[in-house]
Amino acid sequence: MNNKNILVQIQSNVASLSPALKRIAQYVSESPDTVIYQTITELSEQSKSSEASVIRFCRDLGFSSFADFKMALALDLTNREKRGRRREPDSGGMIAQYGQNAVSALDDTVSLLNEDAVKSAVKALNKARGIDLYGVGASSVTAAYGEYRLLRLGMRPHLFSDMHLGLMSASQLGAQDLAICISSSGSTVDIVKAARIAKDRGATVLAITNTVKSPLASVATLTLIASSPESPLTAGKLASKVGQLLILDILFGELEGGKKTFESAFQETADATGGLSY
């Protein structure tokens, strides 16, 4: 049985679903407390789909049956209720709500990450001869953080937010190189193009995105998913970025623990900037 956070998985996949499956996803997302008590026939009627579509929806999420899906959804709702009680602020208000949204995005990202995929990404970072990072708009902020962390480890990353330069660099990568492509939607044309070029050149392509089924994810060698997919009106908000930053923090934290040589680089880079603060 798939024990991941079901509602987060649905949210991450909804943009790429067929119309029938999208109706089911929207209904489940809006009425999960009702769905756990419904029959497959009731759900198909309420979502204006078919029983076959409901079965396909469940299987696409990794469940063998509608019953397994409902059990996992019920467990998800129970866990969310427990987390909500733990986080309930002493006093309400907008500040507490913003904080809760960020914490939820972190928790949901953890539930989406696959440990084997993370280990593979760390291995790719560890053996890379050269590392390109591509990110435009709000995703360039995440990419810049990645560049900073890699520099502190004594590595030589190249960050591209000007994708004319990025595409040229991608065309010069090889089998020993790594391209880290960051796009919340996974549909940013220039980023997807850079990923395709890098992969055609034999480079490993690591995608960090908030959307499971996307053009970028389909091209990438490795894909790590952050929570809180963006809409056109919410692009760049903290909730969608904090999950991406957590992914980078996990990768570089694991990388640091793997090599003693990183310790001297960390000290040297600290010394280099040590006199720049009062």
C-alpha positions in Angstrom: 0.0 0.0 0.0 1.2 3.5 -0.7 1.7 5.2 2.7 2.6 8.6 1.4 0.7 11.8 2.1 -2.2 11.2 -0.3 -3.7 14.7 -0.5 -0.2 16.1 -1.2 0.3 13.5 -4.0 -3.0 14.4 -5.5 -2.2 18.1 -5.5 1.2 17.5 -7.1 -0.3 15.4 -9.9 -3.6 17.3 -10.7 -2.2 19.6 -13.4 -1.3 16.6 -15.6 -4.4 14.5 -15.2 -7.1 13.9 -17.9 -10.4 15.8 -17.4 -12.1 12.8 -15.8 -9.3 12.1 -13.4 -9.0 15.8 -12.6 -12.6 15.9 -11.6 -12.0 13.0 -9.2 -8.9 14.7 -7.8 -10.7 17.9 -7.2 -13.6 16.3 -5.5 -11.3 14.2 -3.3 -9.2 17.3 -2.4 -12.3 19.3 -1.5 -14.2 16.6 0.3 -11.8 14.0 1.7 -13.8 13.5 4.9 -16.8 12.5 2.7 -14.9 10.3 0.3 -13.6 7.9 3.1 -17.2 6.9 3.7 -18.3 6.6 0.0 -18.6 3.6 -2.2 -16.8 3.6 -5.6 -20.2 4.2 -7.2 -21.0 7.2 -5.0 -17.6 8.8 -5.7 -17.9 8.3 -9.5 -21.4 9.9 -9.4 -20.4 12.9 -7.2 -17.3 13.5 -9.3 -19.2 13.1 -12.6 -16.8 10.4 -13.8 -17.1 6.6 -14.0 -16.1 3.7 -11.8 -13.4 2.7 -14.2 -11.9 6.2 -13.9 -12.0 6.0 -10.1 -10.1 2.7 -10.3 -7.5 4.2 -12.7 -7.2 7.2 -10.4 -6.4 4.9 -7.4 -3.9 2.8 -9.4 -2.1 5.9 -10.7 -1.6 6.8 -7.0 -0.1 3.4 -6.3 -3.1 1.6 -4.8 -4.4 -1.8 -5.9 -8.0 -1.0 -5.0 -10.4 1.8 -4.0 -10.6 0.2 -0.6 -6.8 0.6 -0.1 -7.0 4.2 -1.3 -9.8 5.0 1.2 -7.8 3.4 4.1 -4.7 5.4 3.2 -6.8 8.6 2.8 -8.4 8.0 6.3 -4.9 7.6 7.8 -3.7 10.7 6.0 -6.6 12.7 7.5 -5.9 11.4 11.0 -2.3 12.3 10.8 -3.2 15.8 9.5 -5.5 16.3 12.4 -2.8 15.3 14.9 -0.3 17.7 13.2 -2.9 20.5 13.3 -3.4 20.0 17.0 0.4 20.1 17.6 0.8 23.3 15.6 -2.3 25.1 16.8 -1.0 28.6 17.8 -1.7 30.1 21.2 -3.3 33.0 19.4 -4.6 33.1 15.9 -4.0 35.7 13.3 -2.3 36.1 9.9 1.3 35.7 11.2 0.6 32.3 12.7 -1.2 31.2 9.5 1.8 32.1 7.3 4.1 30.2 9.6 1.8 27.2 9.6 1.7 27.2 5.8 5.5 27.1 5.6 5.7 24.3 8.2 3.0 22.3 6.3 5.0 22.7 3.1 8.1 21.3 4.8 6.2 18.3 6.2 4.5 17.6 2.9 7.8 17.8 1.0 9.3 15.2 3.4 6.3 12.9 2.6 6.9 13.3 -1.1 10.6 12.5 -1.1 11.9 9.0 -1.9 15.1 8.1 0.0 16.6 6.1 -2.8 16.1 9.0 -5.2 17.8 11.4 -2.7 20.7 9.0 -2.3 21.1 8.8 -6.1 21.1 12.6 -6.3 23.8 12.8 -3.6 25.9 10.2 -5.5 25.5 12.2 -8.7 26.6 15.4 -6.9 29.6 13.6 -5.4 31.0 12.3 -8.7 30.2 15.3 -10.9 33.1 16.9 -12.7 31.1 20.1 -13.4 27.7 21.3 -12.1 25.3 23.7 -13.8 22.3 25.1 -12.0 19.4 26.5 -14.1 16.6 28.5 -12.7 14.7 31.6 -13.8 12.3 34.0 -12.1 11.5 32.9 -8.5 13.3 29.5 -9.1 16.6 31.5 -9.6 16.4 32.2 -5.8 16.5 28.5 -5.1 19.3 28.0 -7.7 21.3 30.8 -6.1 21.1 29.0 -2.7 22.3 25.8 -4.3 25.3 27.7 -5.8 26.1 29.2 -2.4 26.1 25.8 -0.7 28.2 24.2 -3.4 30.8 27.0 -3.2 31.0 26.5 0.6 31.9 22.9 -0.1 34.8 23.9 -2.4 33.0 22.8 -5.6 32.8 24.9 -8.8 29.2 25.3 -9.8 27.9 27.5 -12.6 24.5 29.3 -12.0 22.5 30.4 -15.0 19.3 32.5 -14.8 20.1 34.0 -18.2 19.0 31.0 -20.2 20.7 32.1 -23.4 24.0 31.5 -21.6 22.5 28.5 -19.8 21.6 26.8 -23.1 25.1 27.4 -24.4 26.6 25.9 -21.3 24.3 22.9 -21.5 25.5 22.2 -25.0 29.0 21.8 -23.6 28.3 19.3 -20.8 29.3 15.7 -20.9 28.9 12.3 -19.3 30.8 13.4 -16.1 28.7 16.5 -15.6 25.5 17.3 -13.7 22.7 19.7 -14.6 20.4 20.8 -11.8 17.2 22.1 -13.3 14.8 24.0 -11.0 11.3 24.8 -12.0 8.2 24.8 -9.8 5.8 24.1 -12.7 8.2 21.8 -14.5 7.0 23.5 -17.7 9.4 26.5 -18.0 10.4 26.2 -21.7 14.0 27.4 -21.3 14.7 25.1 -18.3 13.1 22.0 -20.1 15.2 22.8 -23.2 18.4 23.0 -21.2 17.5 19.7 -19.5 17.0 18.1 -23.0 20.3 19.5 -24.3 22.2 18.4 -21.2 20.8 14.9 -21.4 21.5 14.6 -25.1 25.1 15.4 -24.3 25.2 12.6 -21.8 25.0 14.6 -18.6 23.0 13.6 -15.6 19.9 15.8 -15.2 18.5 16.4 -11.7 15.1 18.1 -11.7 13.8 19.9 -8.6 10.1 20.7 -9.2 6.8 21.0 -7.4 4.9 19.1 -10.2 5.2 15.3 -10.5 4.1 14.8 -14.0 5.7 17.6 -16.1 7.8 18.0 -19.2 10.9 18.6 -17.0 10.3 15.4 -14.9 9.8 13.4 -18.1 13.2 14.5 -19.4 15.2 14.3 -16.1 17.4 11.5 -15.1 16.5 12.1 -11.4 13.5 14.0 -10.1 12.9 15.3 -6.5 9.5 16.7 -5.7 8.7 19.6 -3.4 5.3 20.3 -2.0 2.9 23.2 -2.8 2.6 23.4 -6.6 2.2 27.0 -7.7 -0.7 28.6 -9.7 0.0 31.5 -12.0 -1.2 33.8 -9.2 0.9 32.3 -6.4 4.2 32.0 -8.2 7.2 32.7 -6.0 5.4 32.4 -2.6 7.4 31.0 0.3 5.3 27.8 0.6 6.4 26.7 -2.8 10.0 27.6 -2.4 10.7 26.4 1.1 10.2 22.7 0.0 12.8 23.2 -2.8 15.2 24.7 -0.3 14.7 21.8 2.0 15.6 19.4 -0.8 18.8 21.3 -1.4 19.6 21.3 2.3 19.1 17.6 2.5 21.3 16.9 -0.5 24.2 19.2 0.6 23.9 18.0 4.2 24.3 14.4 3.1 27.1 15.5 0.7 29.0 17.2 3.6 29.0 14.0 5.7 30.5 12.0 2.9 33.9 13.6 2.4 36.6 14.9 4.9 37.8 17.3 2.1 34.7 19.4 2.5 35.7 20.4 6.0 38.8 22.3 4.8 36.8 23.9 2.0 34.2 25.0 4.5 36.8 26.6 6.7 38.7 28.3 3.8 35.5 29.8 2.4 34.6 31.1 5.9 38.0 32.6 6.3 37.7 34.3 2.9 34.6 36.2 3.9 35.4 36.5 7.6 36.6 40.1 7.4 33.4 41.4 5.7 31.3 41.7 8.8 31.5 44.2 11.6 
